[in-house]
Amino acid sequence: MASRSSNGVVFEDFFPTMVQRLGAEGFMKELCNGFRLLMDEKKGVITFESLKRNSALLGLHGMSDEELRCMLREGDLDGDGCLNEMEFSTLMVRLSPDLMQTSRELVEEALL
């Protein structure tokens, strides 16, 4: 969920709760559903136009074009100006501080 503040958009991190309730597989399915909501159906990727058109579905009302472009640049790993499903999922997990901390702890535990 997102809200606006004087400093821009503020996101509330519900991902850890979603992982607890849905399990890892269920959470990944939800990420894929989010991707499909935002993607351009003809191109199969999230473009600037599809993000602008569909972002309100995720509570991102009134974001500027520059904020939307910044979101795309943040996750665009291959430099094509769009987000494929893997880039989108990676970005979403990276943007969740609690989820990243839990992942780090699991990796450290596995290594010990």
C-alpha positions in Angstrom: 0.0 0.0 0.0 1.3 3.5 -0.8 0.5 6.9 0.5 1.9 10.4 -0.3 4.0 12.5 2.0 5.8 15.8 1.6 8.9 13.7 0.6 7.1 11.7 -2.1 5.5 8.3 -2.0 5.7 6.2 1.2 5.2 2.4 1.0 3.9 0.3 3.8 5.7 -3.1 3.7 3.1 -5.9 3.9 5.4 -8.5 2.2 6.6 -10.2 5.4 3.0 -10.7 6.5 2.1 -12.0 3.1 4.9 -14.5 3.1 3.9 -15.7 6.6 0.2 -16.2 5.5 0.7 -17.4 2.0 4.0 -19.2 2.2 6.8 -18.6 -0.3 5.0 -20.2 -3.3 1.8 -18.3 -2.6 3.7 -15.1 -2.2 5.4 -15.6 -5.6 2.0 -16.2 -7.2 0.8 -12.9 -5.8 3.9 -11.1 -7.1 3.1 -12.6 -10.6 -0.5 -11.4 -10.3 0.8 -7.9 -9.5 3.0 -8.0 -12.5 0.1 -9.0 -14.8 -2.0 -6.1 -13.4 0.7 -3.6 -14.4 2.0 -5.1 -17.7 1.2 -4.2 -21.2 -0.7 -7.2 -22.4 0.6 -7.0 -26.0 4.2 -6.7 -25.0 4.2 -8.9 -21.9 6.3 -6.4 -19.9 5.7 -3.4 -17.7 6.2 -0.3 -19.8 6.0 3.3 -18.8 2.6 3.6 -20.4 1.2 0.5 -18.8 2.6 1.5 -15.4 1.1 5.0 -15.7 -2.3 3.5 -16.8 -2.5 0.8 -14.2 -0.6 2.1 -11.2 -3.8 3.4 -9.5 -4.9 -0.2 -9.2 -2.1 -0.6 -6.6 -2.9 2.6 -4.7 -0.3 4.8 -6.5 -2.7 7.6 -7.4 -1.2 10.9 -8.7 2.4 9.8 -9.2 4.3 12.1 -11.5 5.8 10.8 -14.8 9.3 11.2 -13.3 8.4 9.1 -10.3 7.0 6.4 -12.5 10.1 6.5 -14.8 12.3 6.3 -11.7 10.5 3.2 -10.6 11.1 1.6 -14.0 14.8 2.6 -13.9 15.2 1.1 -10.4 14.2 -2.4 -11.6 15.3 -2.4 -15.2 18.3 -4.7 -15.0 18.8 -5.3 -18.7 18.4 -1.6 -19.8 15.5 -2.1 -22.2 13.3 0.5 -20.4 10.7 -2.0 -19.3 10.3 -4.6 -16.5 9.9 -8.3 -17.3 8.4 -10.5 -14.6 11.8 -11.5 -13.1 12.9 -7.8 -12.9 9.6 -6.8 -11.3 9.7 -9.7 -8.7 13.4 -8.9 -7.9 12.6 -5.2 -7.4 9.6 -5.9 -5.2 11.7 -8.2 -2.9 14.6 -5.7 -2.8 12.3 -2.9 -1.8 11.1 -4.8 1.3 13.6 -4.2 4.1 12.0 -6.7 6.4 11.9 -9.4 3.7 15.5 -8.7 2.8 16.6 -9.0 6.5 14.7 -12.3 6.8 16.4 -13.6 3.7 19.8 -12.5 5.0 19.2 -14.3 8.3 18.1 -17.5 6.5 21.3 -17.5 4.3 23.5 -16.9 7.4 21.8 -19.7 9.3 22.2 -22.1 6.4 25.9 -21.3 6.2 26.5 -22.0 9.8 
